[in-house]
Amino acid sequence: MSNANRAPNLVPVTLVLTVVFWLFTMTGGGDIFVKEVLGGAYDSQAEHFMRGDVGVDSDAIAHEMMIVNGKVRMYFGPFPAFLRIPLNFIYPGGHGKWSRISGFCAGVIALCAFAGLVQTVLRSSQLSSRARNWIGNFCVIGFALGSPLLLLLGNLSIYDEAIIWALAWSMAALYFAWQSRTAEGSPLTRSLLAFSFCAGAALLSRGTFGIPYVLIAPLLAIRLLQRPPMRNIPALFLPLGAALVFYLFLSYARFGDFSGMNMKYNINPVQRDFAVKHGLFRVERVPYSFADYFFLRTPRLQHQAPFLKASRQDYQHDTLYVMPFTETYSSLLWSSSWLLLGAVIGVAILLRPGGADAVDRGIAAIFLLQVIGVLAFMGLCQRYIADFFPFLVFAFLIFLRQGKMTFQLRYLLSGLVIVSVVINSLSTVSWLLEADLNVPAATRAKWNRFLGRPS
């Protein structure tokens, strides 16, 4: 053990994982401009924004359109559309095919933000330099390959692109929030400004990720009220406040209310009628969803590569869920067991008297509301697991900063990272090849050739 204030070196493993992300996302590195399912809807939305309109072309949004007073609307967050504006200006030939580049950039931001969080926490721990490097690198590998990032990068349809950007900005906002807790002077102002920008971008990517940060911002402001300079208050609230105002007015312009999505306008009669009759969110779903996401799905072996089989499974709760099956192909207990271990211990530390301060507990409680919201939703999908990660990562960081306990559990933590990476990677590839209807046929065929399977 050592008191040296020295951060672990996570740069090499982060760079290697960035290359892995590129190869995985681009199906070997060469499939860059690919038309993903409904990915062109963001390009269409961008064109409408440039004309001062909040609509979208019906052929671009297709079966996910919502009709409001005879006009076509989309409910997905606008951030990927904003990204399309400069991209299509620079290279018009990429129109409708930016999803993979967009998703890769988001994945790298999420990875770097998490690496920065781990590095910051371990810097102030009492671990030796060797232990910091060991634990830090295993954590980064676990986040990259033992998390929903692989699924989101493997299928960058309209659904997953929005989520991966929301997750990326959420991790970045959490990084700058953590930095602001100890920074002073100009570094504090920069951290707050960066937090506010990232939190606003998360809100504009997917509301479920951004709304928690709207609630967290006042917690961060508590320590600012008692000290100069006053520039820190505008730095904290202006970018996020602007994003919130835009989000609300965009929702109103789209649907005539501020909710962000009104299912009564959905053209899918099954989803529309179910949401109207049984509710988009219901607290009664929470225990059933919790069991599905955390316990029920176990790995299933198969003889051919990738050797673990992932598929939809029947889930007959007619009045709770809109579909009679679940798309949760691997529970968090298997796909991210390394994170669950640390998060459970982190929660115990948060609840223990003297284990954390009021701000830490407040942030954890706000992230927990995000988890409960997803558990109360009317659908069950593997991609929704990403919504659990702000809470799980925050609780994991609370565990990680307890250097002595982290050191004692280093072998178990490392072993769980390996198990999670193997199970999550193989089951995700199986899902993309055998069950995910949104994966382009050419991508699926290329994966089959790589694995030596018949197309």
N, C-alpha and C positions, 0 to 999 in steps of 0.2 A: 504494500500500500504506500501511496505517496501523496504529498500535498501539492505537488507541482501543478500550477494552473496552466495546463497545456491541453489543447483540443486534440482529439484523435484525428488521424489522417484518413479521411473518407473519400478523397478526390479520386484515387485510382479505381476503386470499386464502383464509384458513381459513374465514371467515364466508361468503364466496361459495360455496365448495365445500360447506359445510354445507347451503346452500340447494339446490345441485345434488343432493346426496345425498337430500334430502327429496323433490324432484320425481321423481328416478329411482326411489326406493324406493316411493313412493306413486302411481306411474304418473300423473304430472302434478300430484300434490299432494293429490288428493281421496280416493284409495282407501286409507284408513287402517286400518279394521277389516275385514280380509280373512282368510278361513279358508285358510291355506296348508296344503300337504300334511303331514299328521300333526302340524301345529302344536299341535293340541289335546292331544297326548300330554303336553306339559309342564303344562298345566292339570290333567289327570288325575293326574299325578305329584304336583303340589302338593297336591291334595285328599287323596291317600293319605298324604303326609308329615304333613299336619295331623291325621290320625288315627293317627299313629305306625306307618304301614305303608310298606314300600318297593315295593309293587306298583304296577300301573297297569291301567286298564281295557283289556280286549282290543280293543274297538272303537276306542279312541283310538290305540293303537299299531299295530294291524292287522298288516300283513305284516312289520313290524320287531320283532315280539314275540319274546321268548325264554321258553321254558317250563322252569321249574326246580321239580321236585317237584310238578308240577301247578299251579304258580302263575305268573302272567304277570309278566314283568320287562322292563325296557328298559335298554339299556346306555349310553344317552346321559348326558352329565354333568348333574348336578342344578341347576347355577346358573340356567338359564332357568326351571326350575320354582320355585326360590326367588323369582325376580323376579315370577312370576305371583301369588304369595300376596298382596302388598299391592295389586297392580293389580286383581285380581278383587274384593278387599274394597272398593276405592274405586269401581269401576265393574263390577258383575256382568255388564252387558250385553256386555262385551268378551270374555267367556269363550270361549276357543278361537280368538280373533282378534287376539291381541296380537303376533303374530310380526313384523309390519312396524314397529311402534313399538319393539319390543325390538331388532330388527336395526339400525334407524336410530340408536338411542342408542349401540349398540356401535360402529357405524361412526364416529360423531362422536368417541367416546372414542379410538378408534384413530388418527383423523386428528389430534386435538389432541395426543395423546402423541407422535406422530411429529414434528409441528411443534415441540413442546417440545424434543425431542431435537436436531433440526437447529438450533434457536435456541441451545441451550446450547453445542453444539459450535462454531458459528460465532462466538459471543460472544467466545471466547478466541482466535480465529484472527487472523492478521496481515492479513486482507483489509480493504479500504476499506469504508466503510458502504454504498456503492452496490453493490459486488461481493457483499457479504453478503446484501443484500436480493434481488439478482438470483438468485444461486445458491439461497438459501433458499426463495424462492417457487417456483422451478422444481421443486425437490425435493418440496415439499408437493403441487404439482399432479401430479407423477409418482406419488407414493404414492396419491393419491386416485383417479386415473383410469388409471394404468398399473400396476395391481396387482390381486390377486384381490378387492379390496373391491367392485368393480362387480358381479362375478358373485354374490358373497354377498348383496349388497343387492338384486339383481334377482330372486333366488329364495330367499326366506326359509323354505324348508321345514325340517323338523326337522333335516336334515343341516347345512344352511348356517347356521342360527341358532346352533347350538352352536359352530361353527368361528369365526364372526365375533366372538362373545363371547370365545372363547379368544384370538384374535388381538388383540382390543382390550386385554384384561387383560395379555397378554404385552408389548405395546408400552408400556403404562403401567408395568408392573414394570421394564422395561428403562430407562425414563425415570428412575424413582426410584433404580434401581441406579446409573445414571450420575451422578445428583446426589450420591449418598452417597459417591462416590469422592473428592470435593473438599470436602464440607460439614464443618462443625465445630459443636460445641455443640448447641443446640436444633434448628437446621435439619437436622443429621445425624440426630438421633433421629426427627424427623418424616419424613425421607426413608426411613429404614429401616422405620419402621412402615407407611408407605404402600407401600413395596416388598413387604413381607410380606403385606399385605392383597391387593394386586393379584396377586401370585404365587399365593396361595391361591385367589383367584377364578378364575385361569387354570386351575389344577389341577381345580377343580370344574366348569369348563366343558368341558375336553377334556384328558385326561391327558397326551397327547403334548406339549402346550404347557406344562403345569405342572410336570412332572417335572424338566425342565432347571433350573428355578428352585430346586427342592429341593436340587439339587447346587451351584447358584451361591451360595446363601445362606452356606455355610461359607467360600467364598472372600471374601465381603464381610466376614465376621467376623474375618478375620486381622488387619486393622488395628485392630479394636475391642479385642482382647485386651491390647494394650499401652498403653491409655489409659483414664482415667475419662471420663464416668460409666458405671457398670455397667448403667444402665437401657437402654443401647443394645443389649445382648445380648437381653434379653426382647423389645424392640421388633422386632428382626430375626426372632426365631424363633417367638414365641407365635402370631400369627395364621396364619402359614404352617404351623406345627406342628399347630395345631388343624384346619386344612383337610386336612392330610395324614392325620391320625388319622380324621377323618370320612370321607374318601375311601376309606380302607382298610376301615373298618367297614361302610360302605355297600356296597362291593364284596362283602364277605363275606356281608352280609345278603341281597344279591341272588342271588349265585351260589355261596356256600359256599367261596369262596377270595378271595384279595386281588388277583387279576389285573385286575379292572375289566371284563373281557369274556371269557366262555368260549364259543367258537363251537359247542361240542357241544350247547348248549341252543337254538341258532338253529332256527327252524321252517322256514327256507329250506333244502331238502335239497341244492341245488347248492352254496351257500356253505358249509354245514356239512360236507358230505362232502369238499369240496376242502380246507378248512382242516385237517380231521383227517388227510387223506391227505398233503397237500403242505405244510402249515404256514402259519400266519397270517403269519409273518415268515420270510424266508430271505435270507441274504447273497447267494446266487447271482442274485437279482433286481436287485441294486444297479446294475450297469452298464447293463442293459436299461432300467430305469426312468430312470436318469440321462439316457440318450439320448432317451427319450420326453419327459421334462419340459423338457429344455434344448435339444434340437436338431431332432428329427424333424418336428415340426409346423410347417409354413410357411403363411403366409397364402394363401388361395385367393380369387380374384376372382369376383364374380357380377354380372350386369347390373342387377338390381334392388336397391333399398335393403335393407339397409345396406351393400351392395357388397363386403363380405368374407363368405365362407361358412364357418361353423363346424359340424362334424358329427363323429359317432363314426367312427373308422377301424379297419379290421381290424388285429388284432395277435395273430397266431397263435403263442402260446407256451403250449401246452395244460397243461404241468406247472408253469408259473411263475405264471400269472394266472388268476383264477377266471372271467373273462369273455373271450371271443375278440375283444374290441375295446378300444380306449382312449377315454376321455372327455376326454383332454387335447387340446383343440381349438386351442390356441395355446401354443407353447413359451415359456419365460421369455426365450429369446434374442430374441423379437419383442415379447412383451407387457410386459416389464420390462427392456429392454436398458439403460436408464439406470442401474438399480440394479445390474445385473450388472457393468457397467463399473467402478463404484466399489467393488463388493464384491471383484472380482478384484484390484484394486490394493490394497485394504485387507488382503486375505489375504497378498499379497506383503510388505506392510509388517509384518504380524504375524510373518511368518517371518524377516524380516531381523534380524540381530543389532542390538540397540539400538532396534529399531523400535517395540517395545511392552514393557510389563512382564509379569510372570508372571500377574498376575490377568487382564489382557486376553486373554492367550493361553489361560488356563484357561476363561474364559467362552466364547470362540470355539470351543474344543474341545468343550465341553458342548453348545452349540447345534448343532455339526456332528453329534453323536450323534443329535439329533432329526431332522436331515436324512436320515441313514443309515437310521434307523428307518422313515421314510416311504418311502424308496426300496426297502426290503426288504419292504414290504407287498404283499399279494396282489392289489391292485386299482390301477388307474390312473385318476385323476380330476383335472380342472382344479382343483376346490376344495382338493385336497390340497397344491397349490402354496403355500397360506397357511402350511403348516408350515415352509417354507423361509425365510420372511421374518424370523424372529428372528435367524438366522445371517446372512442377507444384509444386513439392516439394520445389525446390529452391525459387520460388516466394512465396510459403506459409511460408517459414522460414523468408523471409523479412518481411512479415506481422506479424509473431509471435514475432519478436524481438521488435515490437512497443507495448510495454507492456500495455500502457493505452488503445489503441484501442482494443487489444486482450481482456482485462478485460471487456470492455464495451460490446463486442460481445460474451461473454463466454456462455450465455444461448442459443443464436442462434446457435453458433458453436456446442455446445453439442447436441442440438436437431437435427441438420443436420447429426451429426455422427450417431445418433440412426436411423434416416430415411435411411441413406445410408447403414448401416449395415443390416437392415431388407430387403431392396429391393435387394441389391447386393447378400446377402446370399441366399434368396429364389429363385431369378431368376437364380443364378449360379447352384444351385442344380437342378432346372428344366432343364436347358440346358444340364447338365451332364446326366440326366436320359432320356430325351426325344428327344434330337437333336444331341448331340455330338457323331459322329460315331466312334471316337477313344477311347471311354471308354470301357474297357474290359467287356464282357457280365456278368462275375461273379461279378464284382464290381457293375454294374447296378442292378443286381438282389438283391444284399445285401442292396443297398440303398432302393429299392422298399419294401423289407421286413421291413426295419426300419421305413419307412413311412406308412406302412400298405396298400401298393398299390399292385395290381396284377402284377406279373413279366411278 
